[in-house]
């Protein structure tokens, strides 16, 4: 079985079309797992896969391509080969490598290999909420670093914004929560 590749949707129309197709294929609901390749998002992805297999539900893994101003070149730091490429191409390669590694390290979670992989461009919170609106998932599972205090106030938290604004249940996972 060949591993699925990440699909890039750059416009709201493409996102709607992808969501419509995903809803049509999902028999018992969808679990959305936004990832950013961090340890926390890896832990959340594994938890989302466990939920998807228990329910059972279709797992959609989402990455929002956004190279923030405070960290220009974020994706190029994640790729080992030095090359000139579009940010979306680098992100797709990192996404596929990440998913391949996580699914290889968790062979008992079959849905990781079969997960629908979607990349969209834009602001993470906005795009995640847009996709929630189009997909109507049964839940969102995402990672968080769990910043508190002044750092949280100054930097903000994408996860906290999603929890506040999302119309469906959200499960937040921290890496330390998932360690045995």
GROMACS elastic network, one bead per residue, 0.5 to 0.9 nm:
[ bonds ]
;  ai    aj funct       b0    kb
    2   113     6  0.89327   500
    3    96     6  0.86631   500
    3   100     6  0.76841   500
    3   113     6  0.63279   500
    3   114     6  0.74584   500
    4     7     6  0.89059   500
    4    96     6  0.82515   500
    4   113     6  0.74934   500
    4   114     6  0.70694   500
    4   115     6  0.76863   500
    4   116     6  0.73416   500
    4   117     6  0.72593   500
    5    92     6  0.80310   500
    5    93     6  0.89891   500
    5    95     6  0.85857   500
    5    96     6  0.62807   500
    5   116     6  0.84524   500
    5   117     6  0.66314   500
    5   118     6  0.86518   500
    6    61     6  0.89791   500
    6    62     6  0.88843   500
    6    92     6  0.61335   500
    6    93     6  0.85395   500
    6    95     6  0.70266   500
    6    96     6  0.65638   500
    6   116     6  0.77152   500
    6   118     6  0.53419   500
    6   119     6  0.63507   500
    7    18     6  0.89463   500
    7    92     6  0.81739   500
    7   116     6  0.84972   500
    7   117     6  0.61450   500
    7   119     6  0.58278   500
    7   120     6  0.83858   500
    8    14     6  0.86614   500
    8    15     6  0.88501   500
    8    88     6  0.78838   500
    8    92     6  0.80198   500
    8   117     6  0.87963   500
    8   118     6  0.60719   500
    8   120     6  0.57250   500
    8   121     6  0.80817   500
    9    12     6  0.78230   500
    9    13     6  0.84405   500
    9    14     6  0.52515   500
    9    15     6  0.55487   500
    9    18     6  0.77976   500
    9   118     6  0.73053   500
    9   119     6  0.61147   500
    9   121     6  0.72180   500
   10    13     6  0.84182   500
   10    14     6  0.65881   500
   10    15     6  0.73249   500
   10   119     6  0.81568   500
   10   120     6  0.54823   500
   10   121     6  0.54740   500
   10   122     6  0.81408   500
   11    14     6  0.52224   500
   11    15     6  0.62867   500
   11    16     6  0.86660   500
   11   120     6  0.79412   500
   11   121     6  0.79710   500
   12    16     6  0.60797   500
   12    17     6  0.85717   500
   12   127     6  0.89731   500
   12   130     6  0.83194   500
   13    16     6  0.51095   500
   13    17     6  0.62012   500
   13    18     6  0.86296   500
   14    17     6  0.50680   500
   14    18     6  0.61041   500
   14    19     6  0.84784   500
   15    18     6  0.51563   500
   15    19     6  0.60301   500
   15    20     6  0.85300   500
   15   118     6  0.89696   500
   15   120     6  0.75638   500
   15   130     6  0.85184   500
   15   131     6  0.70847   500
   15   134     6  0.79383   500
   16    19     6  0.50444   500
   16    20     6  0.60404   500
   16    21     6  0.86216   500
   16   130     6  0.89622   500
   16   131     6  0.77844   500
   16   134     6  0.60179   500
   16   135     6  0.82063   500
   17    20     6  0.51183   500
   17    21     6  0.62812   500
   17    22     6  0.86329   500
   18    21     6  0.51883   500
   18    22     6  0.61548   500
   18    23     6  0.86385   500
   18   118     6  0.84866   500
   18   135     6  0.89303   500
   19    22     6  0.50065   500
   19    23     6  0.60644   500
   19    24     6  0.85315   500
   19   131     6  0.72393   500
   19   134     6  0.58340   500
   19   135     6  0.51858   500
   19   136     6  0.88906   500
   20    23     6  0.51859   500
   20    24     6  0.62426   500
   20    25     6  0.88457   500
   20   134     6  0.73336   500
   20   135     6  0.70760   500
   21    24     6  0.51030   500
   21    25     6  0.64674   500
   21    26     6  0.88268   500
   22    25     6  0.52036   500
   22    26     6  0.61728   500
   22    30     6  0.83869   500
   22    58     6  0.85355   500
   22    60     6  0.84170   500
   22   116     6  0.80884   500
   22   135     6  0.75215   500
   23    26     6  0.51677   500
   23    27     6  0.80443   500
   23    29     6  0.77058   500
   23    30     6  0.75339   500
   23   134     6  0.89029   500
   23   135     6  0.63324   500
   23   136     6  0.81989   500
   23   137     6  0.87237   500
   24    27     6  0.76707   500
   25    58     6  0.83179   500
   26    29     6  0.56492   500
   26    30     6  0.64319   500
   26    57     6  0.70720   500
   26    58     6  0.56285   500
   26    59     6  0.89672   500
   27    30     6  0.85224   500
   27    56     6  0.89009   500
   27    57     6  0.73322   500
   27    58     6  0.76911   500
   28    55     6  0.79403   500
   28    56     6  0.66349   500
   28    57     6  0.53067   500
   28    58     6  0.73245   500
   29    55     6  0.87815   500
   29    56     6  0.80216   500
   29    57     6  0.51260   500
   29    58     6  0.62400   500
   29    59     6  0.88707   500
   29   136     6  0.83717   500
   29   137     6  0.62297   500
   29   138     6  0.59447   500
   29   139     6  0.89424   500
   30    52     6  0.79886   500
   30    57     6  0.53775   500
   30    59     6  0.59271   500
   30    60     6  0.69735   500
   30   135     6  0.75609   500
   30   136     6  0.75837   500
   30   138     6  0.57234   500
   30   139     6  0.72753   500
   30   140     6  0.88565   500
   31    48     6  0.69319   500
   31    49     6  0.85180   500
   31    51     6  0.80841   500
   31    52     6  0.66163   500
   31    57     6  0.64881   500
   31    58     6  0.61316   500
   31    59     6  0.50182   500
   31    60     6  0.61771   500
   31    61     6  0.84609   500
   31   137     6  0.55187   500
   31   138     6  0.59263   500
   31   139     6  0.52439   500
   31   140     6  0.58708   500
   31   141     6  0.72971   500
   32    48     6  0.78277   500
   32    58     6  0.85493   500
   32    59     6  0.61963   500
   32    61     6  0.60573   500
   32    62     6  0.70901   500
   32   131     6  0.88335   500
   32   132     6  0.78226   500
   32   135     6  0.85925   500
   32   137     6  0.64158   500
   32   138     6  0.82009   500
   32   139     6  0.64460   500
   32   141     6  0.63047   500
   32   142     6  0.83188   500
   33    41     6  0.83412   500
   33    44     6  0.72896   500
   33    45     6  0.60190   500
   33    48     6  0.64702   500
   33    49     6  0.87791   500
   33    59     6  0.73155   500
   33    60     6  0.61427   500
   33    62     6  0.59507   500
   33    63     6  0.86189   500
   33   139     6  0.87203   500
   33   140     6  0.58651   500
   33   141     6  0.50025   500
   33   142     6  0.56654   500
   33   143     6  0.87714   500
   34    41     6  0.74843   500
   34    44     6  0.86194   500
   34    45     6  0.79732   500
   34    60     6  0.83192   500
   34    61     6  0.57961   500
   34    63     6  0.56927   500
   34    64     6  0.77517   500
   34   124     6  0.89867   500
   34   128     6  0.73170   500
   34   140     6  0.77531   500
   34   141     6  0.71288   500
   34   142     6  0.56708   500
   34   143     6  0.80530   500
   35    38     6  0.75288   500
   35    40     6  0.86198   500
   35    41     6  0.50327   500
   35    42     6  0.72524   500
   35    44     6  0.80605   500
   35    45     6  0.73053   500
   35    61     6  0.70005   500
   35    62     6  0.60251   500
   35    63     6  0.53177   500
   35    64     6  0.79178   500
   35    95     6  0.89719   500
   35   142     6  0.68041   500
   35   143     6  0.73667   500
   36    39     6  0.88622   500
   36    40     6  0.86381   500
   36    41     6  0.61162   500
   36    42     6  0.84141   500
   36    62     6  0.86902   500
   36    63     6  0.62431   500
   36    64     6  0.76932   500
   36    65     6  0.89029   500
   36    95     6  0.87554   500
   36   143     6  0.85971   500
   37    40     6  0.80969   500
   37    41     6  0.60670   500
   37    42     6  0.65649   500
   37    63     6  0.86217   500
   37    94     6  0.81928   500
   37    95     6  0.75523   500
   37    98     6  0.67613   500
   38    41     6  0.52197   500
   38    42     6  0.62530   500
   38    43     6  0.87251   500
   38   143     6  0.82209   500
   39    42     6  0.50205   500
   39    43     6  0.62725   500
   39    44     6  0.86434   500
   39   143     6  0.81989   500
   39   145     6  0.89379   500
   39   174     6  0.82663   500
   39   175     6  0.61370   500
   40    43     6  0.51472   500
   40    44     6  0.62185   500
   40    45     6  0.86059   500
   40   142     6  0.79861   500
   40   144     6  0.58269   500
   40   145     6  0.64793   500
   40   173     6  0.66451   500
   40   174     6  0.51055   500
   40   176     6  0.83049   500
   41    45     6  0.59639   500
   41    46     6  0.85517   500
   41   141     6  0.89184   500
   41   142     6  0.60436   500
   41   144     6  0.71465   500
   41   173     6  0.76442   500
   41   174     6  0.78946   500
   41   175     6  0.79119   500
   42    45     6  0.50234   500
   42    46     6  0.62777   500
   42    47     6  0.86411   500
   42    98     6  0.86212   500
   42   102     6  0.73758   500
   42   142     6  0.89036   500
   42   143     6  0.75227   500
   42   175     6  0.78152   500
   43    46     6  0.52236   500
   43    47     6  0.62734   500
   43    48     6  0.86280   500
   43   142     6  0.85599   500
   43   143     6  0.69462   500
   43   173     6  0.66412   500
   43   174     6  0.68110   500
   43   175     6  0.53440   500
   43   176     6  0.86549   500
   43   177     6  0.84151   500
   43   178     6  0.63281   500
   43   179     6  0.86125   500
   44    47     6  0.50018   500
   44    48     6  0.59983   500
   44    49     6  0.85216   500
   44   141     6  0.60397   500
   44   142     6  0.51737   500
   44   143     6  0.50698   500
   44   144     6  0.86068   500
   44   171     6  0.84287   500
   44   172     6  0.72699   500
   44   173     6  0.51660   500
   44   174     6  0.72402   500
   44   175     6  0.77273   500
   44   178     6  0.84192   500
   45    49     6  0.61287   500
   45    50     6  0.86314   500
   45    61     6  0.77502   500
   45   102     6  0.86554   500
   45   112     6  0.84304   500
   45   141     6  0.72615   500
   45   142     6  0.71560   500
   45   143     6  0.80113   500
   45   173     6  0.89568   500
   46    49     6  0.50842   500
   46    50     6  0.63222   500
   46    51     6  0.87510   500
   46   102     6  0.79918   500
   46   103     6  0.88599   500
   46   106     6  0.80878   500
   46   109     6  0.80667   500
   46   112     6  0.80341   500
   46   178     6  0.89701   500
   47    50     6  0.50477   500
   47    51     6  0.62723   500
   47    52     6  0.85942   500
   47   141     6  0.76205   500
   47   173     6  0.78878   500
   47   178     6  0.80677   500
   48    51     6  0.50469   500
   48    52     6  0.60649   500
   48    53     6  0.86470   500
   48    59     6  0.74049   500
   48   140     6  0.81807   500
   48   141     6  0.57911   500
   48   142     6  0.81650   500
   48   171     6  0.88707   500
   49    53     6  0.61983   500
   49    54     6  0.86045   500
   49    59     6  0.67315   500
   49   109     6  0.65330   500
   49   110     6  0.83079   500
   49   111     6  0.61922   500
   49   112     6  0.62522   500
   49   115     6  0.86489   500
   50    53     6  0.52611   500
   50    54     6  0.62225   500
   50    55     6  0.87264   500
   50   109     6  0.69460   500
   50   111     6  0.85071   500
   51    54     6  0.51186   500
   51    55     6  0.61013   500
   51    56     6  0.74015   500
   51    57     6  0.77954   500
   52    55     6  0.54963   500
   52    58     6  0.62553   500
   52    59     6  0.61063   500
   52   111     6  0.73293   500
   53    57     6  0.66083   500
   53    58     6  0.84950   500
   53    59     6  0.88938   500
   53   109     6  0.75690   500
   53   110     6  0.80809   500
   53   111     6  0.68394   500
   54    57     6  0.78975   500
   57   138     6  0.86705   500
   58   111     6  0.78725   500
   58   114     6  0.88455   500
   58   115     6  0.71782   500
   58   116     6  0.79652   500
   59   111     6  0.68979   500
   59   112     6  0.77282   500
   59   114     6  0.80585   500
   59   115     6  0.51482   500
   59   116     6  0.63790   500
   59   117     6  0.87439   500
   60   115     6  0.56400   500
   60   117     6  0.59756   500
   60   118     6  0.72108   500
   61   112     6  0.89982   500
   61   115     6  0.66034   500
   61   116     6  0.60906   500
   61   118     6  0.61714   500
   61   119     6  0.84606   500
   62   116     6  0.84593   500
   62   117     6  0.61345   500
   62   119     6  0.57287   500
   62   120     6  0.76590   500
   62   128     6  0.80468   500
   63    91     6  0.85521   500
   63    95     6  0.76199   500
   63   117     6  0.81185   500
   63   118     6  0.64622   500
   63   120     6  0.65330   500
   63   121     6  0.84866   500
   63   124     6  0.83069   500
   63   128     6  0.88689   500
   64   118     6  0.85045   500
   64   119     6  0.56815   500
   64   121     6  0.54435   500
   64   122     6  0.65032   500
   64   123     6  0.72189   500
   64   124     6  0.54562   500
   64   125     6  0.88520   500
   64   127     6  0.70630   500
   64   128     6  0.77236   500
   65    87     6  0.78458   500
   65    88     6  0.67140   500
   65    91     6  0.67805   500
   65    92     6  0.89918   500
   65   119     6  0.67123   500
   65   120     6  0.59532   500
   65   122     6  0.63503   500
   65   123     6  0.80093   500
   65   124     6  0.77491   500
   66    74     6  0.89225   500
   66    87     6  0.87625   500
   66   120     6  0.88455   500
   66   121     6  0.62775   500
   66   122     6  0.57957   500
   66   123     6  0.63208   500
   66   124     6  0.70702   500
   67    70     6  0.84909   500
   67    71     6  0.68195   500
   67    72     6  0.59075   500
   67    73     6  0.67289   500
   67    74     6  0.60836   500
   67    75     6  0.73017   500
   67    87     6  0.80580   500
   68    71     6  0.53816   500
   68    72     6  0.60339   500
   68    73     6  0.85231   500
   68    74     6  0.77643   500
   69    72     6  0.55241   500
   71    74     6  0.56826   500
   72    75     6  0.84071   500
   72    76     6  0.89200   500
   73    76     6  0.52070   500
   73    77     6  0.64089   500
   73    87     6  0.86493   500
   74    77     6  0.54511   500
   74    78     6  0.68698   500
   75    78     6  0.51444   500
   75    79     6  0.66622   500
   75    87     6  0.69852   500
   75    90     6  0.63321   500
   75    91     6  0.61029   500
   75    94     6  0.77429   500
   76    79     6  0.53859   500
   76    80     6  0.80799   500
   76    81     6  0.87241   500
   76    82     6  0.79292   500
   76    83     6  0.86542   500
   76    87     6  0.79399   500
   76    90     6  0.68932   500
   76    91     6  0.85196   500
   77    80     6  0.75323   500
   78    90     6  0.86028   500
   78    91     6  0.87638   500
   78    94     6  0.69349   500
   79    82     6  0.75204   500
   79    90     6  0.71089   500
   79    91     6  0.87056   500
   79    93     6  0.79720   500
   79    94     6  0.65828   500
   85    88     6  0.81684   500
   85    89     6  0.63574   500
   85    90     6  0.65486   500
   86    89     6  0.52564   500
   86    90     6  0.65024   500
   86    91     6  0.86851   500
   87    90     6  0.51741   500
   87    91     6  0.60734   500
   87    92     6  0.85472   500
   88    91     6  0.50015   500
   88    92     6  0.60161   500
   88    93     6  0.86042   500
   88   119     6  0.84659   500
   88   120     6  0.89315   500
   88   121     6  0.80939   500
   89    92     6  0.50776   500
   89    93     6  0.62832   500
   89    94     6  0.86804   500
   90    93     6  0.51801   500
   90    94     6  0.62261   500
   90    95     6  0.85029   500
   91    94     6  0.50748   500
   91    95     6  0.59040   500
   91    96     6  0.85330   500
   91   119     6  0.84584   500
   92    96     6  0.60928   500
   92    97     6  0.85085   500
   92   119     6  0.75517   500
   93    96     6  0.52205   500
   93    97     6  0.61306   500
   93    98     6  0.85034   500
   94    97     6  0.50782   500
   94    98     6  0.59605   500
   94    99     6  0.85362   500
   95    98     6  0.51075   500
   95    99     6  0.61253   500
   95   100     6  0.84581   500
   95   117     6  0.85457   500
   95   119     6  0.86056   500
   96    99     6  0.51826   500
   96   100     6  0.59675   500
   96   101     6  0.85268   500
   96   117     6  0.86456   500
   97   100     6  0.50720   500
   97   101     6  0.60957   500
   97   102     6  0.85879   500
   98   101     6  0.52426   500
   98   102     6  0.61471   500
   98   103     6  0.85330   500
   99   102     6  0.51786   500
   99   103     6  0.59644   500
   99   104     6  0.83588   500
   99   112     6  0.75416   500
   99   113     6  0.79086   500
   99   117     6  0.88505   500
  100   103     6  0.52992   500
  100   104     6  0.59913   500
  100   105     6  0.85437   500
  100   112     6  0.87167   500
  100   113     6  0.77348   500
  101   104     6  0.51071   500
  101   105     6  0.61034   500
  101   106     6  0.86059   500
  102   105     6  0.51424   500
  102   106     6  0.61953   500
  102   107     6  0.87278   500
  102   112     6  0.78071   500
  103   106     6  0.50276   500
  103   107     6  0.59579   500
  103   108     6  0.86462   500
  103   109     6  0.72260   500
  103   110     6  0.79033   500
  103   111     6  0.86505   500
  103   112     6  0.54071   500
  103   113     6  0.58966   500
  104   107     6  0.55751   500
  104   113     6  0.85074   500
  105   108     6  0.88843   500
  106   109     6  0.57162   500
  106   110     6  0.82798   500
  106   112     6  0.81157   500
  107   110     6  0.64714   500
  107   112     6  0.83899   500
  107   113     6  0.85505   500
  108   111     6  0.89140   500
  109   112     6  0.58414   500
  109   113     6  0.78170   500
  110   113     6  0.57036   500
  110   114     6  0.67663   500
  110   115     6  0.87881   500
  111   115     6  0.55974   500
  112   115     6  0.51901   500
  112   116     6  0.88013   500
  113   116     6  0.88439   500
  114   117     6  0.89845   500
  120   124     6  0.88574   500
  120   127     6  0.72817   500
  121   124     6  0.81320   500
  121   127     6  0.76929   500
  122   125     6  0.88330   500
  122   126     6  0.75475   500
  122   127     6  0.63878   500
  123   126     6  0.54999   500
  123   127     6  0.60503   500
  123   128     6  0.85095   500
  124   127     6  0.52893   500
  124   128     6  0.59660   500
  124   129     6  0.85200   500
  124   158     6  0.74880   500
  125   128     6  0.52314   500
  125   129     6  0.61559   500
  125   130     6  0.84875   500
  125   158     6  0.60518   500
  125   159     6  0.82004   500
  125   161     6  0.70644   500
  125   162     6  0.64719   500
  126   129     6  0.53596   500
  126   130     6  0.61017   500
  126   131     6  0.86937   500
  127   131     6  0.61072   500
  127   132     6  0.85266   500
  128   131     6  0.51769   500
  128   132     6  0.62004   500
  128   133     6  0.86742   500
  128   162     6  0.79169   500
  128   166     6  0.89895   500
  129   133     6  0.61951   500
  129   134     6  0.87459   500
  129   162     6  0.72151   500
  129   165     6  0.77237   500
  129   166     6  0.64304   500
  129   167     6  0.86797   500
  130   133     6  0.51076   500
  130   134     6  0.64237   500
  130   135     6  0.86320   500
  131   134     6  0.50420   500
  131   135     6  0.57817   500
  131   136     6  0.79900   500
  131   137     6  0.89961   500
  132   135     6  0.51809   500
  132   136     6  0.53995   500
  132   137     6  0.63050   500
  132   139     6  0.89046   500
  132   140     6  0.81442   500
  132   166     6  0.75835   500
  132   167     6  0.80381   500
  132   168     6  0.79400   500
  133   136     6  0.56160   500
  133   137     6  0.83943   500
  133   166     6  0.87919   500
  133   167     6  0.82125   500
  134   137     6  0.86462   500
  136   139     6  0.85093   500
  136   167     6  0.89360   500
  136   168     6  0.78432   500
  137   140     6  0.70840   500
  137   168     6  0.72150   500
  137   169     6  0.89897   500
  138   168     6  0.65399   500
  138   169     6  0.71408   500
  139   168     6  0.57434   500
  139   170     6  0.57223   500
  139   171     6  0.74983   500
  140   166     6  0.86644   500
  140   168     6  0.72363   500
  140   169     6  0.63984   500
  140   171     6  0.62408   500
  140   172     6  0.84684   500
  141   169     6  0.86301   500
  141   170     6  0.57930   500
  141   172     6  0.60072   500
  141   173     6  0.73438   500
  142   159     6  0.71779   500
  142   170     6  0.76330   500
  142   171     6  0.64488   500
  142   172     6  0.52327   500
  142   173     6  0.61174   500
  142   174     6  0.87169   500
  143   146     6  0.88016   500
  143   159     6  0.72871   500
  143   171     6  0.83972   500
  143   172     6  0.54859   500
  143   174     6  0.56573   500
  143   175     6  0.77277   500
  144   147     6  0.80506   500
  144   157     6  0.79618   500
  144   158     6  0.80945   500
  144   159     6  0.60474   500
  144   160     6  0.85746   500
  144   172     6  0.63991   500
  144   173     6  0.61735   500
  144   174     6  0.55523   500
  144   175     6  0.83194   500
  145   157     6  0.86750   500
  145   159     6  0.89255   500
  145   173     6  0.86503   500
  145   174     6  0.62603   500
  145   175     6  0.81355   500
  146   152     6  0.84081   500
  146   157     6  0.82584   500
  146   159     6  0.88212   500
  146   174     6  0.71181   500
  147   150     6  0.86414   500
  147   151     6  0.63373   500
  147   152     6  0.52908   500
  147   155     6  0.89589   500
  147   156     6  0.84938   500
  147   157     6  0.75998   500
  148   151     6  0.61481   500
  148   153     6  0.77863   500
  149   152     6  0.54614   500
  149   153     6  0.64812   500
  149   154     6  0.88586   500
  150   153     6  0.50174   500
  150   154     6  0.60157   500
  150   155     6  0.82583   500
  151   154     6  0.52319   500
  151   155     6  0.56416   500
  151   156     6  0.73502   500
  152   155     6  0.53928   500
  152   157     6  0.63385   500
  153   156     6  0.53897   500
  153   157     6  0.83219   500
  156   159     6  0.89409   500
  156   160     6  0.78763   500
  156   161     6  0.82058   500
  157   160     6  0.51309   500
  157   161     6  0.63009   500
  157   162     6  0.86500   500
  158   161     6  0.51251   500
  158   162     6  0.61976   500
  158   163     6  0.86573   500
  159   162     6  0.50707   500
  159   163     6  0.61691   500
  159   164     6  0.86553   500
  159   172     6  0.72339   500
  160   163     6  0.50674   500
  160   164     6  0.62190   500
  160   165     6  0.86446   500
  160   172     6  0.89759   500
  161   164     6  0.51422   500
  161   165     6  0.60734   500
  161   166     6  0.81428   500
  162   165     6  0.52048   500
  162   166     6  0.53298   500
  162   170     6  0.77589   500
  163   166     6  0.56584   500
  163   167     6  0.86333   500
  163   168     6  0.88882   500
  163   169     6  0.79982   500
  163   170     6  0.60313   500
  163   171     6  0.83683   500
  163   172     6  0.84538   500
  164   167     6  0.86194   500
  166   169     6  0.73770   500
  166   170     6  0.74261   500
  167   170     6  0.88298   500
  173   176     6  0.84803   500
  173   177     6  0.66232   500
  173   178     6  0.75442   500
  174   177     6  0.52733   500
  174   178     6  0.69609   500
  175   178     6  0.54224   500
  175   179     6  0.66363   500
  176   179     6  0.53937   500
  176   180     6  0.86905   500
  177   180     6  0.83791   500
